[in-house]
Structures are given as C-alpha cells and as structure tokens.
Amino acid sequence: MVSFYTCVRRSLFLSICFFVAVVTAQPEWAQLYRKSFGGTRANMREFSFTRIDIQPFTQLLCSWNALRPSKGYFSIYLQARDTQTKQWGRSHHVADWGAGVQRSFMDKADSFDQFVHVRLEIGKKRRADAFRMKVVPKGGADPGLLRGLAAATADFTRFAPEKVSVLNDLRSVAVKGVPSISQFALDHEDRDRICSPTSSTMLASFLFHKRLDPLKFAANAYDFGLGVYGSWPFSTAHAFDCTGGSFRFFVTRLNSFAQLHCRLMRGMPVVVSIRGPMNRAPRPFASGHLLLVTGWDAATREVICHDPAFEQDDLVQQRYELSEFIPAWERSHRLAYCAESAA
C-alpha cells in the first residue's frame, strides 16, 4: 500500500513540475504514448498498441521493454494514418529482438511514409494522426516476457528553440552516486562509437545499484541492421533487460529543458543526444554524441553531466554552460533516453 506521505510527496513533485512547465512553456511539439503488458500470456500470438486521433506528427520513435527470451525473438511492426485521407500506410517491419537477434530495418517503399532503422518519417507536407504498433513472438519466444511499448511522436514543423532566459526559476539539483565510465578507457575496438551503450550503462548501473559491464552492454545493444552501437531503441531495450525489468526505459523527445529538470528532481538522470561544439567538450561531435545528464547548478547556470567522451573515468563528470548545452541538444531535437520505476 502506498503511504499517505508518499502520496503527498508525489503530489508536491507534480505541482512543482506543473509550475515549472507553466513558467517555461514551450510549444508542445512532442508527445509520448505508452502501453504496459503484465502477467503471463502464454497463448498470445501478437500484441497491439493503437492510438487514433492524436496530435498530428511528422516523426515517430518506437521502443519496447521486454526480457530477452532464451529462444526465439520478438518482431516489431509499425504503421501510421494520414491526417488528411484517413488512410493507413503500410505496416513497416521495425526490428527483430531476442535470442541472438537484434536487427532494425529500413523500408522506403511507401509514398506516405518510410521507416529508417530507428524512426518513422512522414512524407513532406504530410502528417499522421494515428499509429499502430504490433509485436509478434516468433521462434518459441515466451510472450510473457514483453512488458511494454512506447511511441514518441513529434511534429517538426512546430519545433522552436528554447529561450534560455525562461529557465531562471529552476532549482539546483544533483543526482549523486552515478558511476563514471569513460568509453575511451574501455578495451573496445570501437571506443569512439560506444557513447550510447556507455551512457546507458552508467544510467542502468545507478538505478540497479549494481555495476554493469559496459562492454557486455555494448555487445547486447548493437544494431546489426544499422551497423551501430548507438541505435536508440536497442539501448533502452537492453537497459530494461539487464536491470531485470525493475525500471522502464524508453526513447523520447522532450519539449523543454524544464521537462528534463523534472526528471532530475525525481532522482532520474537522463541520457541525451547532443550535436556540435561546446567549449569544454573534448571534441565538436559533428556526427552526434550521447551523454548522461545528472544535475543542474542554478548559481553557475551549468548542466552537470557524465560525459563518456573524456579519456579517463575520473574526468567523466563535467559541467557545460546552459547557453551551449541547449543549442547542442536542440541540434538533435531534444532526443532522450528516459527511465522510470516499474513499480
């Protein structure tokens, strides 16, 4: 049973976040939809997650939470509906994930939309207002291992840069006890390409209270379809699996830094994608980079990060000026890996 004091704390937190959201209001260009599955479902042949008549979007990112089956795999499919014609586009094969299988796909055959490994892109001058996700267990995969699906939609025509000046009322916060792991201190042949699994390992290790192996994490998050370690849904899928389902992980886009700050206030660090130069960063990250945000210093107006791009573990904790962090994050359209307790 949830205690009275726990309810009071939760209500206070929601009130703070509501106040922050009002003060730092940004266009609601991004939305997150989730569906949970519970219990054993031995006879389920497929799972579906549908939302219709939602805020129109031009892009959709999907992610899933499942314990990796010892045999077989899950196939994930996705389709969207045209806002104007109300016709459904084709069903795209998104990914296969399971025992010895982790591969995304590309499908450009539809004139309305296309799926490119990690995202569904709607055609120019068109929008979608509904989606369907479907998961099919194959090869003897246990259906009961699937626990949840997430769809993050965004309307890029409504995206607007955030005004740093509106963030003056955010309180300082620092999440303590997050392990520091340098991707370049690891014995890995592709050290410069494992920022996503390294950042995800720091997050999952902190939440699970257990030091996880970043090399094993990288191997289990590799996308054989895209040929990268930085495939967004594969990182969150493995984070869920390696923490035993204790926390939900999902890929999303946030509407503002204030939303990220609310997660920090709950003690939840957030993995973000940044692109381009920041003065204190070890390199300009022209092709993008992922790091873990662990705090915010209101006095110095600095974002506290665990940046795996530094050469040594003891250099990973860094501070970036908000005025530089915000543009770098916005070049990746505020992409984030978020976590929440599964309880």
Residue pairs with C-beta under 8 A, 6 or more apart in sequence:
13 262
13 265
13 266
16 262
16 265
17 262
17 265
20 169
20 170
20 258
20 261
20 262
21 256
21 258
21 259
21 262
23 166
23 169
23 258
24 162
24 166
24 167
24 169
24 170
24 256
24 257
24 258
25 166
25 256
26 160
26 162
26 255
26 256
26 258
27 158
27 159
27 160
27 255
28 55
28 158
28 255
29 154
29 155
29 156
29 158
29 159
29 160
29 255
30 152
30 153
30 154
30 155
30 252
30 253
30 254
30 255
30 334
31 54
31 55
31 57
31 152
31 153
31 154
32 150
32 151
32 152
32 153
32 250
32 252
33 49
33 51
33 54
33 131
33 150
33 151
33 152
33 153
34 148
34 149
34 150
34 151
34 248
34 250
35 49
35 148
35 149
35 150
36 147
36 148
37 47
37 146
37 147
37 148
37 149
38 147
39 144
40 144
41 143
41 144
42 142
42 143
42 144
43 143
44 137
44 143
45 136
45 137
45 143
46 134
46 135
46 136
46 137
47 134
47 135
47 136
47 143
47 146
47 149
48 132
48 133
48 134
48 135
49 132
49 133
49 134
49 149
49 151
50 130
50 131
50 132
50 133
51 130
51 131
51 151
52 81
52 129
52 130
53 129
53 130
54 129
54 130
54 131
54 153
55 129
55 153
55 155
56 83
56 127
56 128
56 129
56 155
57 122
57 127
57 128
57 129
57 153
57 154
57 155
58 121
58 122
58 126
58 127
58 128
58 154
58 155
58 156
58 157
59 119
59 120
59 121
59 122
59 153
59 154
59 156
60 78
60 80
60 119
60 120
60 128
60 131
60 151
60 152
60 153
60 154
61 118
61 119
61 120
61 151
61 152
61 154
61 232
61 233
61 251
61 252
61 253
62 76
62 78
62 94
62 120
62 133
62 149
62 150
62 151
62 152
62 233
62 251
63 149
63 150
63 152
63 232
63 233
63 236
63 237
63 249
63 250
63 251
64 74
64 76
64 97
64 135
64 146
64 148
64 149
64 150
64 233
64 237
65 146
65 147
65 148
65 149
65 150
65 236
65 237
65 240
65 245
65 248
65 249
65 250
66 74
66 97
66 145
66 146
66 147
66 237
66 240
66 241
67 145
67 147
67 240
67 241
67 244
67 245
68 97
68 98
68 99
68 145
68 220
68 238
68 241
69 98
69 99
69 137
69 140
69 141
69 142
69 145
70 99
71 98
71 99
71 139
71 140
71 141
72 98
72 99
72 137
72 138
72 139
72 140
72 141
72 142
73 96
73 97
73 98
73 99
73 101
73 137
73 138
73 139
73 141
74 96
74 97
74 98
74 135
74 136
74 137
74 138
74 141
74 146
75 93
75 95
75 96
75 135
75 136
75 138
76 93
76 94
76 95
76 96
76 97
76 133
76 134
76 135
77 91
77 92
77 93
77 94
77 133
77 134
77 135
77 136
78 91
78 92
78 94
78 115
78 120
78 131
78 132
78 133
78 134
79 88
79 89
79 90
79 91
79 92
79 131
79 132
80 88
80 89
80 112
80 113
80 120
80 122
80 128
80 130
80 131
80 132
81 87
81 88
81 89
81 128
81 129
81 130
81 131
82 88
82 89
82 112
82 126
82 127
82 128
82 129
83 126
83 127
83 128
83 129
84 126
84 127
87 112
88 130
88 132
89 110
89 112
89 113
89 128
90 107
90 109
90 110
90 112
91 132
91 134
92 105
92 107
92 110
92 113
92 114
92 115
92 120
93 105
93 107
93 115
94 104
94 105
94 115
95 102
95 103
95 104
95 105
95 225
95 233
95 234
96 102
96 103
96 138
97 103
97 234
97 237
98 138
98 139
98 141
99 139
99 141
102 220
102 221
102 222
102 223
102 224
102 234
103 223
103 224
103 225
104 117
104 118
104 223
104 225
104 226
104 231
104 233
104 234
105 115
105 117
105 225
106 114
106 115
106 116
106 117
106 225
107 114
107 115
108 114
108 115
108 116
111 123
112 122
112 123
112 126
113 120
113 121
113 122
113 123
113 126
113 128
114 120
114 121
114 123
115 121
117 223
117 225
117 226
117 231
118 226
118 231
118 232
118 233
118 251
120 131
122 128
127 155
131 151
131 153
133 149
133 151
135 146
135 149
137 143
137 146
147 240
147 245
147 248
147 342
148 248
150 250
150 251
150 252
152 250
152 251
152 252
152 253
154 253
154 333
156 333
159 333
161 326
161 327
161 330
162 256
162 257
162 326
162 330
164 322
164 323
164 326
167 257
167 258
167 322
170 257
170 258
170 261
170 296
170 298
171 265
171 296
171 298
172 295
172 296
172 297
172 298
172 299
173 261
173 264
173 265
173 295
173 296
174 294
174 295
174 296
174 297
174 304
175 206
175 264
175 267
175 268
175 269
175 294
175 295
177 206
178 202
178 203
178 206
178 269
178 292
178 294
178 306
179 202
179 205
179 206
179 211
180 202
180 306
180 313
180 314
180 316
180 317
181 198
181 201
181 202
181 214
181 306
181 308
181 313
181 316
182 198
182 308
182 309
182 310
182 311
182 312
182 313
182 315
182 316
183 191
183 192
183 194
183 195
183 198
183 214
183 308
183 309
184 191
184 192
184 308
184 309
184 310
184 311
185 311
185 312
185 313
186 194
186 198
186 214
186 215
187 215
188 194
188 215
188 218
190 229
193 228
193 229
193 230
194 214
194 218
194 229
194 230
194 308
195 230
195 289
195 290
195 291
195 308
195 309
196 221
196 229
196 230
196 231
196 232
196 235
196 271
196 290
197 214
197 217
197 218
197 221
197 229
197 230
197 235
197 238
198 214
198 217
198 218
198 308
199 271
199 290
199 291
199 292
199 306
199 308
199 337
200 217
200 221
200 235
200 236
200 238
200 239
200 271
200 337
201 212
201 213
201 214
201 217
202 269
202 292
202 306
202 308
203 239
203 269
203 271
203 292
203 337
203 339
204 212
204 217
204 239
204 242
204 243
204 247
204 249
204 339
205 211
205 212
206 269
207 243
207 246
207 247
207 268
207 339
208 242
208 243
208 244
208 246
208 247
212 242
217 238
217 239
217 242
218 229
220 238
220 241
220 242
221 229
221 231
221 234
221 235
221 237
221 238
222 228
222 229
222 231
222 234
223 229
223 231
223 234
230 288
230 290
232 251
232 335
232 337
233 251
235 271
235 337
236 249
236 250
236 251
236 337
237 249
239 247
239 249
239 337
239 339
240 247
240 248
240 249
245 342
246 341
246 342
247 339
247 340
247 341
247 342
248 339
248 340
248 341
248 342
249 337
249 338
249 339
250 337
250 338
251 335
251 336
251 337
252 335
252 336
252 338
253 333
253 334
253 335
253 336
254 260
254 334
254 336
255 334
256 334
257 322
257 326
257 329
260 270
260 272
260 293
260 336
261 296
263 269
263 270
263 338
264 270
264 293
264 294
264 295
264 296
268 338
268 339
268 340
269 292
269 293
269 294
269 306
270 292
270 293
270 336
270 337
270 338
271 290
271 291
271 292
271 293
271 336
271 337
272 290
272 291
272 292
272 293
272 329
272 332
272 334
272 335
272 336
272 337
273 288
273 289
273 290
273 329
273 332
273 335
273 336
274 285
274 288
274 289
274 290
274 291
274 325
274 328
274 329
274 331
274 332
275 285
275 286
275 287
275 288
275 289
275 328
275 331
275 332
276 284
276 285
276 286
276 327
276 328
276 331
277 284
277 285
277 324
277 328
278 320
278 321
278 324
278 325
278 328
279 321
279 324
280 318
280 319
280 320
280 321
281 307
281 309
281 318
281 320
282 307
282 309
282 310
282 311
283 309
285 309
285 328
288 332
289 309
290 337
291 305
291 306
291 307
291 308
291 309
292 305
292 306
292 307
292 308
293 303
293 304
293 305
294 304
294 305
294 306
294 317
295 303
295 304
296 302
296 303
296 304
297 303
297 304
297 319
300 319
301 321
301 322
301 323
302 319
302 320
302 321
302 322
303 319
303 320
303 321
303 322
303 325
304 317
304 318
304 319
305 317
305 318
305 319
305 320
306 316
306 317
306 318
307 316
307 317
307 318
308 316
310 316
310 318
320 328
